[in-house]
Structure formats: C-alpha cells, structure tokens
Amino acid sequence: MQELIIFLGKLAIALFIVRFHTNLYRLGFNPVAAKLNRATDPLVLPFRKLLPPSRFDFGAVIVAAIIALFVAFILIPAPLALPIALLMLTSVWLNTVFYAILITVIGSWLQTDPRQPVMQIALSCSDWLMAPLRRIIPPVGMLDFTPMAALFLIYFAQRGIATLILGGFNG
C-alpha cells in the first residue's frame, strides 16, 4: 500500500511540475498543456489568487509541495516529514527533468518536429538546465554532449539526495 501511495504522490507532483514549466514557457496554446492546466486549475487557482502576479506559476509548485508533505506525513513520523517532503519534491523534479531530456534526445534521433506537443513540453521542462550548459559545452561537429552532461548532473544530485535520505538524519 505504501508503494502505491508513493507512486501516486510522485505522479501528482510530476504533473504539477510539468504544469509549472509549461506555463513558464507560455505553452498555453499546446493542447496537452491546455488540458493539464484545465485539469489542475481547481487546485492551483486558489493559491495563484493569494500570490502576487508573476510569470512563474508558483501555485503549481505550492500544490506539488503540499502533495509531497501529505505523502511524507502519511508514511513518516512527523519530525522527519518536512525534510523528507522537500527531498521528495526535489527528487521528483529532477526525475521529471531527466525523463524530459530523454524524450528530447530520442526525439532528436527520430527527427521529431520540436513543435510537436509532447516535444514542446519536454523541451520546456529541460531547457532551464540545458540552456546554460549549451553556453559552456560547445557542440563537437554534429554531436551535442549537453544532454549527457545534464544527465550526469542530475545523477549526482539524485545520489546526494539519496545519501541525505538514507544516512543524513542519523546524526
């Protein structure tokens, strides 16, 4: 039962993270992003009304954090729930970016049109990490090593989170 709660919680967090990124890159015209916005509006809009206007959809991040807290409080004793929820939120965010990078890489191999709705969403989720790396790592001929560098960074960040979760709270 715990595995199911964790899976559903992480899936819900990932949906709100994707919503955050699609709204950051203004993909409201994208049919998949529009359906995601309509489906998640009842939870996000009350928080957006409380926050000052911004180009960032912080309401989606707040809902994702609340879901992480809810899952953490169900599974873990109260004193550890907040740090575990923050680590879960960060971990799911990194996993979402990881899979978005994989989708963009496979899409580039298959020569998928970047205007395709799923590719637009994947690009919006991974661009915050890939764009700065592209300025640092130049392409070598026809090869772009930026996705590989980004995946390594995500891997090392996730290993750090796993270390914190497994051994960081013992003292």
N, C-alpha and C positions, 0 to 999 in steps of 0.2 A: 504493500500500500504506500509506503514511504517513497519508493521509486516512482510510482505514478504521480504522486503529489509534486515531487521534484521535477519530473519531466514536464508536467502541465504548467508548473510555475515558470520554468525556464522558457518554455514555448511562448507563454503570455508575455514575459519580459522581452523576449526577442521581437515579438510583434510591435511592442511599443517603442523599442529601439529603432526598428525599421521605420516606423512612423516618424520618429524624431528626424532621422536622416532624410527621408523623402520630403518632409516639409522644409528642412534646412536648405535643400537644393531646389525647392519650389517645383515639385513634380506633381502638383495638383491635377494637371492635365492627363497624367498617366492613369489608365483605367484601373490598374491593380492598386496603385497608391490611393486613388479616389475611393475605391471600395474599402480599403483598410481604414482610411480616415472616417468614412461613414460608420463603419462597424465599431470603431473605438471612440468616436465622439462623445457618447454618453458618459464615459469615464473621464475623458481628458478635458472637455469644455468647462466643467466647474472649476478646475484648477487654473485653466487659462484665464478665466474671468477674474480670479484672485491676483494673478501676476500682472506686472506692467507689460504693455505691448512690447514684443521683441520678435526678431526674425527667427529666434530659436523656439522650438516647441517644448518648453520646459514642463508643460503639463504632462506630456507623454513620459518624460523622464521621472517625474514625481510618481505617476501611476506605476511605472516599472519598479521604482524603489519601494512603493507600498506593497506590491506583489512580492518582492524579494523579502521584505520584512514579514509579511504574512506567512510565507513558506518557512522562513527561519524560525518564527515563533511556534509554528506547529511542530517542527522537528527537533528544536534545540532548546536547552534551558535558557531562560530569559536573560541572564547576564551576557551570554555569548551571542545572542540573536542579532544585535545591531552590527557588530563587526562581520559576522558571517553573512548577513544580508548585503552589506556593502561589497564584500568579496564576491558574493554570488552575482550581484549586479555587474560588477566589473568583468567577471569571468564570462558571463553570457554576452556582454558587449563585445569582448574580444573574440568569442566564438562566432558571433554574427559577422564581424568584420572578416574573420578567417574564411568562412563559407562564401562571403561576398567576393573575396579575392579569388577563391577557387572558381566561382561562376564566371568572373570576368576573364580569367586565364583560359578556361575551357571555351568560353565564347569567342575569345580572340583566335584560338586554334581552329575553331569551326567557322571563323569569319562571320560571326553573327553581327547583325546590324546593331550598333550601340543605341539606336533609337527604339529598339525592341523593349517593351515594358519591363520585363524581368532584368534585362541588362542595365536599364536606366537605374533601377532600384539597387542592383548590385554595385554599380559604379558610384552611386550616391553614398552607399554605406562604407565603401572602401576608400573613397577619394581623400578623406581627411588624413589618412595615413600615407597613401600612395603619392599624393602631390608633393609633399616636402621631400620624400625620398627620391622622387624623379629629378628634383633640382640637385641632389647630391650625387646620385648614381647615374652617369650618362649611359645611354644605350651602346652596346657593342655590336656594330653592324646592324643586323636585323633583330638582335636579341635584346630584350629588356629584362634586366635582372632585378628590377624594383619589386615585383611580386615575391620573388624568393626572399629578398631582404625583409620585406614586410612580414612574411610568414615566419621568418626566424625571430623577428622582434616579438611577434605575438606569442610564439612558442616560449621564449624566455620569460615574457610577462606572465604567461599562464603557469610556468614552472614556479615562479616566485609566489604567485597566489596559492598554488598547491602547497608550497612549503609553509606559507603562513597558516593555511587551514590545518595542515597535518601536524605541524610542530611549533608554530609560533605562539600558541596560547598556553604552553606548558610552563612558561616562566623562564 
